[in-house]
Amino acid sequence: MRFLERERATLAKLLPDLDPALRETPLMELERPSSTGVRLFRDSGGPGLLVPECHQGRGATALDALRVQRAIGSRSPSLAVGTTMHHFSMATLVGLGHLGGQSDGLEWMLIEGVASSNRIIASGFAEGRGGAGILEPSMTATVTEQGVRINGVKRPCSLARSMDVLTASVMVPREDGQGEELAVALVPAESEGLSVSAFWSSAFLAGAESEQVTLADVLVPPELLLRTAMPAGQLDELQTAGLIWFQALMTGSYLGAASALVERVLLNDRIPEHERVRLFMETEAAMAAAEGIARRVDAGDLGESALAQALCVRYSVQDALARIVPRAVELLGGLNFMTSDEVGHLAACANGLSLHPPSRPRMTEPFAGYLADRPLAIG
């Protein structure tokens, strides 16, 4: 087994044009706000990665997707982080399709449209709000004769500049008049009242296009509103599955950024063998833990226990990266750091995993309760 061999082989199998294109583009060009990375992802068929082959997608398993995200992260951390949010939206839509029990329903027609036309989906779900479930609405909706009018703000919203569609969760009255139900609105990027404005001012991960998206009285027609027929509190299974996907793919993306540094160490024969082997082993151990989560997803194990393990793995990988990245930078030496922006940039990007929700401090009390046999809450 060579370093990143499985990951790049998986990427080559599923999206054969992407890795060569990324490899030929300088890292710092891919990391700029005007990066071509998202376009390369789109042109290679990346939007359909998680869509079943029967719906014109690439049919990637969770293990495949994890390896793809690590491979992409080793070429462009921004692209890996940004596209994780697209995959998160797609996994949620696929989950809604299965929840409805209709393989020929509206959800599947929309999913197939994403794959066949290589549409980019941005996530307007509330995964960044403390104490909120991933589908708990952060936007308001008003039902009219023409459809649903939505107001709200999502920031940061990855892929904001390149998105074709924004997904957003809203509460709407049930069609039978019996209370409210959760729905997922698909908002075309060209919708009147939708605007994108600057938000991300950091140079790190700038290529992920994480900006502010504002919806001001945006009309969503009925055919672009996916009703769940269930109140928000009963979507625990879907929310749990979405969080597991999110943790696994984000972990893979940041492991990719760190792996880009480790790869530079492994290719430098002036660095002592024991140092190279040590970094290799610790990085691969972290990836093996993440693969364990992906295998549970592929086995259909998407319950509370799997979510607890996914969070534990994510936090343990954060700790591993806190050891791996500084050591790799030290071994590469001051000359590499001083003569190129790449080493410092990759090191800074690899630290971003700790910034994604739910943060470890907010999960301390919920995990203590879980260890005492109480249900796992998300802080």
N, C-alpha and C positions, 0 to 999 in steps of 0.2 A: 504494500500500500504506500503510494507516494502522497505527499502532503497536498490536499485539495483535489486529489485525483478523482475520487468518487463524486465530489460536488460538481466539478467541471464536466465530468462525463454525463452526469444527470442533466446539467444545463444544455450540453451539446445535443443530447437526445431529444429534449422537449422543446428547446428554443435554439436550434442549431446556428442561427445567424447572429445571436446576441453576443456571445463571448468574444468572437473574433472582432466585432465592431468595437466593443468596449476596450479590448486589448490594444487596438490601434489608436485609441483616443487618449491623450495625456490625462492623467488623474485629475490635475487641477482644472482642466477644461470641463471634465465631467462634474466637478464639484461647484462650479460657478452657478449663480442664479439663472443664467441663460444657457444652461447645459443642454446638450443634445441627447443626454441619457434617456429621458422619457420618450423622446421620439424613436430612439433605437429600440427601446422596450416595446413600444407600440408596433413598430414595423416588423419586429421579430415574432409577433403573435403572443406576447407576454400577457395581455389582458385576459386571454382565455385559459391561463395556466390551470386554474382550479375547476374549470367547467368540464363536466363529463364529455367524453368523446362523442357520445350519442347526441350531444347538443353542440357539436362543432368546436368543442374545446380541446385542450391538450390532455385532459384526464389525469393530471398529476395527483399522486397520493400526498398525504401530509408529509411523509418522509421525503418524497421527491421535492416538495415545495420548500421544506427546510433546507435541503442541500442546495437548491437553486438560489435561495436567498443568501446563503453563505458565499456561494460562488460569485454572485453579483456584488455582494458587499466587499469582497476582496478586490474588485475592480473599481467600484464606486459606492462608498457608504451611503451617499445621498440617495442614489437610485434604489438601493436595497430598502432603506427606511421608507422612502416615499411609496414604493410599490407594495410594501407590506400593508399599507392602508388600503390600497386597491384590493388586495387579496382578502383583507379583513371584510370589506364590504361584500365581495363576491361570496365568501364563505357564509356570510349572514343571509344573502339572497338565496343561495343554494339551500341553506337550512330552512328558510321560509318555504321554499318549494317542497321540501320533504315534509315540513310541518303540515302543509295543506293536503298532503297525500295525493297530489295531482301532478303526474309527470307531464301532463299536457296543459297545465294551467298557465295563467298570465305570467307567473314568476319565471317559468321555464322559457317562455317566449322571449322575455326580456333578457334572461341569462344567455340564451342562444344569440340574441342580437348583439350583446357585448362581445361574445367570442367571434362571431362571424365578421363583425365590422371593426374589431380591435378598438373598442371604446374604452376610454379611461374613466374609472369611477372614483370619485373622491368621497371620503367618509365625513358626513355631518353628524354622525352618532355622538353621543355624549360621553365617550370613553375617557375624556380628559377631566371630567368634573368629579371631585371628591364626593364620595357617598352616593353617586348615581350609578345605576346599571348602564351597561353599554347601549341599551335601547331605550333608556328612560329619556323622554323628550326634553330637549333643550330649546326647542322652537315651539311657537304657538301656531295653531291652525284654526281657521274660521271657515265653516262650510257655507258655500254659496251655490246658486243654481248652476254656475259654470264649472264648479269644482271646489277645491280647497285653496284658500289663500294663506300663505305661510309667512311668518315674520320671525326673525332671529339672526343670531350671529354665531359663526363657528370660527374659532381661532385657537391655535394654528390649525389650518386645514391643508394637509399635504396634497400635492398635485393640483393645487388651486389654479395654476396658470394653464395647465394642459388638460384639465378635466373636460369630459363630454357631458357627464351627468354627476350630480351631487345626490347622495342618499341621505335622507334625514328621517328620523322617527318623530311621529306626531300622534297626539290623541284626538280621535274623531268620534262623533256619535255613531253608534251602531245603526245599521240600516233597518233593523227591526224596532228601533226606538228604545231598546232596553239598555240604557247606560252608554258607556264609552268603550272603545277598543283601540288598541295600538295599531298603527299603520306605518308602513314605510313609504315615504314619498320619493319618487325619482324625479329630480328637478333638472331639466336640460340646462346646460351651461349658458345657452343663449337666451334664457327666459328673461322677460322684462322684469326689472326689479332686482335681479341678481347682480351683484357687483363683487369684484375682487380688489382688495387694496393691500398695500404693503404691511407686513407685520414682522417677518423674520429679518432681523438686522444683523445677526451673527454671520460670520464668514463660514462657520462650520455647518455642514449639512445643508448649505444654501441651495444645492441642486435638487432638494426634495420639494421645492416650491411650497413651503409651508407659510401660507399667507392668511389673511382674514377674508372670509366669505360672508357677505351680508345679504340677507333676503328681506326685501321690503315689499310686502303685499304681493308676493309672487304667486301667480295662479298655477296650480297643478291640476290638470284635467283628471277626471275619474279613472281613466285607463292607465294613468301613471301613479296610482295610489294602490299599494298592495295591502289590503286589509287582512288582519290576522284572525279576526273573529274571537279574540281573546283579550281580556284586560291585561294591563302591563304586568301586574303581579303574578300572572300565570305563565309568563314567558321565561321562567327560571332556566329551563332546559336549554333554550336557544341562547340565552345570555351566557350561561356557563360555557357552552360550546364555543361561542364567539370569543370569550376571554381566553380559553385554552389556545385557540388558533392564534390570537394576538400575541400571547406570551411566547409561544413557540417560534413564530416567524420573526418577531422582533429580536429574540435571542439569537437566531441564526444570522440575522442581518448584522448585528454588532459583532458577533464572532467572526464574520467575514472581514470587517474592518480591522480587527485585531490580527486576523490571519494574514492580512496583507503585510503587516509589520513582521510577523513571525516568518513569513516566506522570505523576506529580505534577509533575515538572520540565517535561515537554513541554506540560502544560496551563497553565503559568504564563508568561504573555507578558511579565512583567517581567524574566525571566531572559534574558540575551542569546541571540540566535539561534544564534550559533556554538557556545555551550555546549550548547544543546539538541540541535543536530544531531550534535555530537560524541558525546554520550551515546547518542543513538538509534543511530548507526552502530556503536558498539562493542557495544552490547547485541544488535543484530541480527546482527552478525558471529558472536558467541558462539552464538546460536541456529542460525545456518546450519551451524556446525560440528556441533552436536548433531543437526541434521536429516540430515546426511550419514551418521551412524551409524544412524539410524532407517531410512534408505533401504537400507542394507546388510542390515539385518534383514529388511525387506520383500522383498528380492531373494533371501532364503534364504542369505545369506552370514553364517554364524554361527561361523566358525572362529577359530583363534588370531589371525590377522591382524586380524580385526574386533574381537576383544577388546582387542588392543594399541591399536588406534585409539580404541576407546571410552574406555579409560583415559586416553590422551593428551588426548582432547577434554575429558573430565571435569576433569583437572588444569589444562588451559589455561583452561577456564571459571572454575575457582576463582580463577585469577590475574586474569581479566577482572573478576570480581565484586569482587575486592580493590581494583580501580581505580574501577569504576563506582559502587559503593555509597557510599564516603566522598565522592566528588565530588557525587553526587546530594544527600546530606545537607547538604553545604556550600552547594550552590546553593539549596536550599530555605530555608536560613537558620535562625538561632537561634530566631526567633519560632515557626516551625512545630515545631521540636524541643521547645521549652519549653511550648507550650500544648496539646500532644497526645502521647499515648503511641505513636501509630501510626508516626511516622517512626523513632523509636529502636527500636521493636519489629521493624519490617521490616528495618532495618539489621542487627540482631542475628541475626534468623532467616536472612538471606541468607548469613551466614558459616557456616552449618551444613554446607554441602556438604563442606567439608574434614574433617569429623568422621566421615564414613561410610567403611566398609572398601571396598577396601584403601587404607590411607593412603599418601600419596606417599612418605614416608620408608621405609616397609616395602617399597615397590616399586622402590626405587633399584637394589638389587643384582639383582633379577630382570630389570629392564629392561636393565641392563648385559649380563647373560647373553644376553638376547634379541637385542640388537644384535650379539652375537658368534655369532649363528646357533644358539643353544641354545633349547630349548623355553621358552615363557613360563611361569614359575611364579608363583603368587599368594602374596605374603608375608603 
